[in-house]
Amino acid sequence: MKIIASGTFDHLHDGHKLFLRTAFENGFVMIGLSTQSLLESKEYCERLEDYETRKCNLLEWLSEEGLQEGHDYVIIPIDKPHGFACEIEGIDAILVTDENSSVATSINSERTSNGLNALKVLNCGLLRDKEGKISSTRKRKTNSL
């Protein structure tokens, strides 16, 4: 199965790793990595790592996990909210969290209007610590990077 797992993956943390591991449990992963232009309005954007740093960190972790680019995954830059999800055939599923599950509905609506198959929607829970959900936004907000 080909599955989309997209995100910013800023300051790669355990929540991101859970999300990606969940995707890999389901098949070949098309990782959508947000470009800088897509993130200009993101909260605390001035504290975001740049695209190349985020991509390098992602590649390093994927290698440590024993995953190979082209065999287990591909990284695709995304510069618009739905990324490539509404344009490519041959995708079977999309992985979301509770926070962004509505995006999958919107993507499926656009895919079907483009004559593409609707994607199976898979859900990944959020990882929490004593302060709540683990998130890069929270880390940027508290400057605990």
FENCOR-V192388 format. One line per field, one symbol per residue. phi: phi as a letter, one per 20 degrees, with the letter a starting at -180 (. if undefined). psi: psi as a letter, one per 30 degrees, with the letter a starting at -180 (. if undefined). A space follows every 10 residues. Layout:
# FENCOR-V192388
phi=???
psi=???
This chain:
# FENCOR-V192388
phi=.ececdrelf lhcfffffgf fffffdqfde eedfegffdg dfglffdfff gfffffffff ffffenedfn edacdcfccb gelefdcdem edbcdcdgfc ffffffffff fffendffef ddddfeeccf epffbfffff felde
psi=kkkkjlaehk ikaeeeeeee eeefffakkj jjjkleefgf gkkhffgkll eeeeeeeeee eeeefgkkke eflkkkkkgl efbffgfklg kelkkllefg ffeeeeeeee eefgglkkkk jkkklkklaf fakkkeeeee eghh.
